[in-house]
Amino acid sequence: MHLKTHVDAPGARLIIEEAMKDDDRPLHIAFYGPVTDIASALLLEPKIEDRGIRVIWIGGGAGRTAAGNTISRTTFTLRMS
């Protein structure tokens, strides 16, 4: 099941604010860890999908998330544009 519940956080609101500026340059956003803010920003304001956002995501590491999920030692990087 896919949940479509956003987290109305300051980071998500900042992404929306920056993405909606009258600026033709792409918005580069780097994340180290969870990507909740970009997911929430897209749910809060779907129009930002067409605003040239480039996401760099560096994730991985061992441990558990706040939700109790186990994280493997694999490190990965995702670039979306």
N, CA, C and O atoms as a GROMACS GRO file, in nm:
protein
  324
    1MET      N    1   0.083  -0.116   0.000
    1MET     CA    2   0.000   0.000   0.000
    1MET      C    3   0.090   0.125   0.000
    1MET      O    4   0.186   0.132   0.076
    2HIS      N    5   0.057   0.221  -0.084
    2HIS     CA    6   0.130   0.348  -0.090
    2HIS      C    7   0.050   0.455  -0.018
    2HIS      O    8  -0.066   0.481  -0.053
    3LEU      N    9   0.110   0.515   0.081
    3LEU     CA   10   0.043   0.622   0.155
    3LEU      C   11   0.076   0.755   0.090
    3LEU      O   12   0.190   0.779   0.050
    4LYS      N   13  -0.020   0.840   0.080
    4LYS     CA   14   0.001   0.974   0.025
    4LYS      C   15  -0.026   1.077   0.133
    4LYS      O   16  -0.113   1.162   0.119
    5THR      N   17   0.051   1.066   0.240
    5THR     CA   18   0.037   1.158   0.353
    5THR      C   19   0.161   1.244   0.360
    5THR      O   20   0.273   1.193   0.370
    6HIS      N   21   0.143   1.373   0.355
    6HIS     CA   22   0.257   1.464   0.362
    6HIS      C   23   0.288   1.500   0.507
    6HIS      O   24   0.207   1.484   0.597
    7VAL      N   25   0.409   1.550   0.524
    7VAL     CA   26   0.452   1.608   0.651
    7VAL      C   27   0.470   1.756   0.624
    7VAL      O   28   0.562   1.796   0.553
    8ASP      N   29   0.383   1.838   0.682
    8ASP     CA   30   0.388   1.982   0.657
    8ASP      C   31   0.500   2.043   0.742
    8ASP      O   32   0.475   2.102   0.847
    9ALA      N   33   0.623   2.027   0.693
    9ALA     CA   34   0.742   2.068   0.767
    9ALA      C   35   0.804   2.193   0.703
    9ALA      O   36   0.779   2.221   0.586
   10PRO      N   37   0.884   2.267   0.780
   10PRO     CA   38   0.950   2.386   0.726
   10PRO      C   39   1.034   2.355   0.601
   10PRO      O   40   1.040   2.437   0.509
   11GLY      N   41   1.099   2.240   0.597
   11GLY     CA   42   1.180   2.204   0.481
   11GLY      C   43   1.096   2.188   0.356
   11GLY      O   44   1.136   2.233   0.248
   12ALA      N   45   0.980   2.125   0.368
   12ALA     CA   46   0.890   2.109   0.254
   12ALA      C   47   0.841   2.244   0.205
   12ALA      O   48   0.834   2.269   0.085
   13ARG      N   49   0.806   2.332   0.298
   13ARG     CA   50   0.758   2.465   0.262
   13ARG      C   51   0.868   2.548   0.195
   13ARG      O   52   0.840   2.625   0.103
   14LEU      N   53   0.992   2.532   0.240
   14LEU     CA   54   1.104   2.604   0.178
   14LEU      C   55   1.126   2.556   0.034
   14LEU      O   56   1.150   2.638  -0.055
   15ILE      N   57   1.117   2.428   0.012
   15ILE     CA   58   1.131   2.374  -0.124
   15ILE      C   59   1.023   2.433  -0.214
   15ILE      O   60   1.053   2.475  -0.326
   16ILE      N   61   0.900   2.435  -0.167
   16ILE     CA   62   0.790   2.492  -0.246
   16ILE      C   63   0.816   2.640  -0.276
   16ILE      O   64   0.801   2.684  -0.390
   17GLU      N   65   0.855   2.714  -0.174
   17GLU     CA   66   0.882   2.858  -0.191
   17GLU      C   67   0.991   2.882  -0.296
   17GLU      O   68   0.976   2.967  -0.383
   18GLU      N   69   1.100   2.807  -0.287
   18GLU     CA   70   1.211   2.824  -0.381
   18GLU      C   71   1.172   2.778  -0.522
   18GLU      O   72   1.208   2.842  -0.620
   19ALA      N   73   1.099   2.668  -0.531
   19ALA     CA   74   1.061   2.612  -0.661
   19ALA      C   75   0.962   2.702  -0.736
   19ALA      O   76   0.960   2.703  -0.859
   20MET      N   77   0.881   2.776  -0.663
   20MET     CA   78   0.778   2.859  -0.726
   20MET      C   79   0.827   3.000  -0.760
   20MET      O   80   0.751   3.082  -0.812
   21LYS      N   81   0.953   3.030  -0.731
   21LYS     CA   82   1.008   3.161  -0.767
   21LYS      C   83   1.013   3.176  -0.919
   21LYS      O   84   1.026   3.077  -0.991
   22ASP      N   85   1.002   3.298  -0.965
   22ASP     CA   86   1.009   3.327  -1.108
   22ASP      C   87   1.156   3.326  -1.150
   22ASP      O   88   1.220   3.430  -1.158
   23ASP      N   89   1.208   3.207  -1.176
   23ASP     CA   90   1.349   3.186  -1.206
   23ASP      C   91   1.359   3.066  -1.299
   23ASP      O   92   1.309   2.958  -1.266
   24ASP      N   93   1.422   3.082  -1.413
   24ASP     CA   94   1.433   2.973  -1.511
   24ASP      C   95   1.541   2.871  -1.478
   24ASP      O   96   1.546   2.763  -1.537
   25ARG      N   97   1.628   2.905  -1.383
   25ARG     CA   98   1.734   2.811  -1.347
   25ARG      C   99   1.677   2.693  -1.270
   25ARG      O  100   1.578   2.708  -1.199
   26PRO      N  101   1.739   2.574  -1.283
   26PRO     CA  102   1.690   2.459  -1.206
   26PRO      C  103   1.720   2.478  -1.057
   26PRO      O  104   1.817   2.544  -1.020
   27LEU      N  105   1.637   2.421  -0.975
   27LEU     CA  106   1.658   2.423  -0.830
   27LEU      C  107   1.728   2.293  -0.791
   27LEU      O  108   1.672   2.185  -0.811
   28HIS      N  109   1.847   2.302  -0.738
   28HIS     CA  110   1.924   2.186  -0.694
   28HIS      C  111   1.901   2.166  -0.545
   28HIS      O  112   1.918   2.259  -0.466
   29ILE      N  113   1.862   2.045  -0.507
   29ILE     CA  114   1.837   2.014  -0.366
   29ILE      C  115   1.916   1.889  -0.331
   29ILE      O  116   1.904   1.787  -0.398
   30ALA      N  117   1.998   1.897  -0.226
   30ALA     CA  118   2.077   1.782  -0.182
   30ALA      C  119   2.022   1.731  -0.049
   30ALA      O  120   1.993   1.808   0.042
   31PHE      N  121   2.009   1.600  -0.041
   31PHE     CA  122   1.962   1.536   0.082
   31PHE      C  123   2.066   1.435   0.129
   31PHE      O  124   2.123   1.361   0.049
   32TYR      N  125   2.090   1.434   0.255
   32TYR     CA  126   2.173   1.331   0.316
   32TYR      C  127   2.083   1.263   0.419
   32TYR      O  128   2.070   1.309   0.532
   33GLY      N  129   2.023   1.154   0.378
   33GLY     CA  130   1.928   1.085   0.465
   33GLY      C  131   1.789   1.086   0.404
   33GLY      O  132   1.775   1.081   0.282
   34PRO      N  133   1.686   1.092   0.487
   34PRO     CA  134   1.548   1.081   0.439
   34PRO      C  135   1.512   1.191   0.339
   34PRO      O  136   1.563   1.303   0.346
   35VAL      N  137   1.422   1.158   0.248
   35VAL     CA  138   1.377   1.254   0.147
   35VAL      C  139   1.230   1.293   0.171
   35VAL      O  140   1.156   1.320   0.078
   36THR      N  141   1.192   1.294   0.297
   36THR     CA  142   1.055   1.326   0.334
   36THR      C  143   1.015   1.466   0.289
   36THR      O  144   0.902   1.487   0.245
   37ASP      N  145   1.107   1.562   0.298
   37ASP     CA  146   1.072   1.700   0.262
   37ASP      C  147   1.036   1.714   0.114
   37ASP      O  148   0.939   1.784   0.083
   38ILE      N  149   1.109   1.651   0.024
   38ILE     CA  150   1.076   1.665  -0.118
   38ILE      C  151   0.948   1.589  -0.150
   38ILE      O  152   0.866   1.636  -0.229
   39ALA      N  153   0.929   1.472  -0.089
   39ALA     CA  154   0.805   1.398  -0.110
   39ALA      C  155   0.685   1.478  -0.060
   39ALA      O  156   0.582   1.485  -0.127
   40SER      N  157   0.699   1.538   0.056
   40SER     CA  158   0.590   1.618   0.113
   40SER      C  159   0.565   1.743   0.029
   40SER      O  160   0.450   1.782   0.008
   41ALA      N  161   0.673   1.807  -0.018
   41ALA     CA  162   0.657   1.926  -0.101
   41ALA      C  163   0.579   1.892  -0.228
   41ALA      O  164   0.493   1.970  -0.271
   42LEU      N  165   0.607   1.778  -0.288
   42LEU     CA  166   0.535   1.737  -0.410
   42LEU      C  167   0.388   1.709  -0.380
   42LEU      O  168   0.302   1.738  -0.464
   43LEU      N  169   0.359   1.654  -0.264
   43LEU     CA  170   0.220   1.628  -0.228
   43LEU      C  171   0.146   1.757  -0.194
   43LEU      O  172   0.028   1.772  -0.226
   44LEU      N  173   0.215   1.850  -0.128
   44LEU     CA  174   0.154   1.978  -0.091
   44LEU      C  175   0.130   2.069  -0.213
   44LEU      O  176   0.029   2.138  -0.220
   45GLU      N  177   0.225   2.068  -0.307
   45GLU     CA  178   0.215   2.156  -0.424
   45GLU      C  179   0.264   2.080  -0.548
   45GLU      O  180   0.380   2.094  -0.587
   46PRO      N  181   0.176   2.002  -0.610
   46PRO     CA  182   0.214   1.920  -0.725
   46PRO      C  183   0.272   1.999  -0.843
   46PRO      O  184   0.343   1.942  -0.925
   47LYS      N  185   0.243   2.129  -0.853
   47LYS     CA  186   0.294   2.209  -0.964
   47LYS      C  187   0.446   2.218  -0.965
   47LYS      O  188   0.505   2.247  -1.069
   48ILE      N  189   0.512   2.194  -0.852
   48ILE     CA  190   0.658   2.206  -0.849
   48ILE      C  191   0.726   2.096  -0.930
   48ILE      O  192   0.844   2.106  -0.962
   49GLU      N  193   0.651   1.991  -0.964
   49GLU     CA  194   0.709   1.883  -1.045
   49GLU      C  195   0.760   1.935  -1.180
   49GLU      O  196   0.854   1.880  -1.236
   50ASP      N  197   0.699   2.039  -1.230
   50ASP     CA  198   0.736   2.095  -1.360
   50ASP      C  199   0.831   2.214  -1.350
   50ASP      O  200   0.848   2.288  -1.447
   51ARG      N  201   0.893   2.234  -1.234
   51ARG     CA  202   0.975   2.353  -1.212
   51ARG      C  203   1.125   2.329  -1.223
   51ARG      O  204   1.203   2.415  -1.180
   52GLY      N  205   1.169   2.218  -1.277
   52GLY     CA  206   1.312   2.196  -1.298
   52GLY      C  207   1.390   2.168  -1.171
   52GLY      O  208   1.501   2.217  -1.154
   53ILE      N  209   1.333   2.089  -1.082
   53ILE     CA  210   1.403   2.053  -0.957
   53ILE      C  211   1.498   1.938  -0.985
   53ILE      O  212   1.460   1.839  -1.048
   54ARG      N  213   1.620   1.950  -0.937
   54ARG     CA  214   1.718   1.842  -0.946
   54ARG      C  215   1.750   1.798  -0.804
   54ARG      O  216   1.792   1.877  -0.720
   55VAL      N  217   1.729   1.670  -0.779
   55VAL     CA  218   1.748   1.615  -0.645
   55VAL      C  219   1.873   1.528  -0.643
   55VAL      O  220   1.889   1.439  -0.727
   56ILE      N  221   1.960   1.555  -0.549
   56ILE     CA  222   2.076   1.469  -0.522
   56ILE      C  223   2.050   1.406  -0.385
   56ILE      O  224   2.034   1.475  -0.285
   57TRP      N  225   2.045   1.274  -0.383
   57TRP     CA  226   2.015   1.202  -0.258
   57TRP      C  227   2.129   1.110  -0.225
   57TRP      O  228   2.162   1.021  -0.303
   58ILE      N  229   2.188   1.131  -0.111
   58ILE     CA  230   2.295   1.046  -0.061
   58ILE      C  231   2.241   0.977   0.062
   58ILE      O  232   2.218   1.041   0.165
   59GLY      N  233   2.221   0.847   0.053
   59GLY     CA  234   2.160   0.776   0.165
   59GLY      C  235   2.240   0.652   0.199
   59GLY      O  236   2.335   0.614   0.131
   60GLY      N  237   2.199   0.590   0.306
   60GLY     CA  238   2.261   0.465   0.348
   60GLY      C  239   2.307   0.472   0.491
   60GLY      O  240   2.279   0.569   0.562
   61GLY      N  241   2.376   0.371   0.532
   61GLY     CA  242   2.425   0.365   0.669
   61GLY      C  243   2.352   0.258   0.746
   61GLY      O  244   2.244   0.214   0.706
   62ALA      N  245   2.409   0.215   0.855
   62ALA     CA  246   2.350   0.109   0.936
   62ALA      C  247   2.268   0.169   1.049
   62ALA      O  248   2.296   0.279   1.096
   63GLY      N  249   2.168   0.096   1.091
   63GLY     CA  250   2.088   0.140   1.204
   63GLY      C  251   1.940   0.121   1.181
   63GLY      O  252   1.898   0.041   1.097
   64ARG      N  253   1.861   0.195   1.257
   64ARG     CA  254   1.716   0.188   1.244
   64ARG      C  255   1.660   0.328   1.224
   64ARG      O  256   1.711   0.426   1.277
   65THR      N  257   1.553   0.334   1.146
   65THR     CA  258   1.485   0.462   1.124
   65THR      C  259   1.395   0.491   1.242
   65THR      O  260   1.377   0.406   1.330
   66ALA      N  261   1.338   0.610   1.244
   66ALA     CA  262   1.244   0.646   1.351
   66ALA      C  263   1.122   0.554   1.350
   66ALA      O  264   1.060   0.533   1.454
   67ALA      N  265   1.090   0.499   1.233
   67ALA     CA  266   0.976   0.408   1.221
   67ALA      C  267   1.012   0.266   1.263
   67ALA      O  268   0.926   0.178   1.265
   68GLY      N  269   1.139   0.242   1.296
   68GLY     CA  270   1.182   0.110   1.340
   68GLY      C  271   1.230   0.018   1.229
   68GLY      O  272   1.254  -0.100   1.253
   69ASN      N  273   1.245   0.070   1.108
   69ASN     CA  274   1.293  -0.011   0.996
   69ASN      C  275   1.444  -0.026   1.004
   69ASN      O  276   1.515   0.068   1.041
   70THR      N  277   1.494  -0.144   0.970
   70THR     CA  278   1.636  -0.170   0.970
   70THR      C  279   1.698  -0.116   0.841
   70THR      O  280   1.644  -0.138   0.733
   71ILE      N  281   1.810  -0.047   0.854
   71ILE     CA  282   1.883   0.005   0.739
   71ILE      C  283   2.008  -0.079   0.722
   71ILE      O  284   2.082  -0.100   0.818
   72SER      N  285   2.032  -0.127   0.600
   72SER     CA  286   2.152  -0.208   0.575
   72SER      C  287   2.275  -0.117   0.570
   72SER      O  288   2.263   0.005   0.581
   73ARG      N  289   2.390  -0.175   0.553
   73ARG     CA  290   2.514  -0.099   0.543
   73ARG      C  291   2.539  -0.046   0.401
   73ARG      O  292   2.639   0.021   0.377
   74THR      N  293   2.450  -0.075   0.310
   74THR     CA  294   2.465  -0.029   0.173
   74THR      C  295   2.447   0.123   0.166
   74THR      O  296   2.356   0.178   0.227
   75THR      N  297   2.535   0.188   0.093
   75THR     CA  298   2.524   0.330   0.070
   75THR      C  299   2.487   0.350  -0.077
   75THR      O  300   2.536   0.279  -0.165
   76PHE      N  301   2.403   0.445  -0.102
   76PHE     CA  302   2.358   0.466  -0.239
   76PHE      C  303   2.338   0.615  -0.264
   76PHE      O  304   2.317   0.693  -0.172
   77THR      N  305   2.346   0.651  -0.390
   77THR     CA  306   2.325   0.789  -0.432
   77THR      C  307   2.226   0.789  -0.547
   77THR      O  308   2.239   0.709  -0.640
   78LEU      N  309   2.129   0.876  -0.542
   78LEU     CA  310   2.029   0.888  -0.646
   78LEU      C  311   2.027   1.031  -0.695
   78LEU      O  312   2.021   1.125  -0.615
   79ARG      N  313   2.031   1.047  -0.826
   79ARG     CA  314   2.020   1.181  -0.884
   79ARG      C  315   1.901   1.180  -0.978
   79ARG      O  316   1.895   1.100  -1.071
   80MET      N  317   1.807   1.270  -0.953
   80MET     CA  318   1.689   1.282  -1.038
   80MET      C  319   1.687   1.419  -1.099
   80MET      O  320   1.717   1.517  -1.030
   81SER      N  321   1.653   1.429  -1.224
   81SER     CA  322   1.638   1.561  -1.286
   81SER      C  323   1.534   1.555  -1.394
   81SER      O  324   1.507   1.656  -1.459
   0.00000   0.00000   0.00000
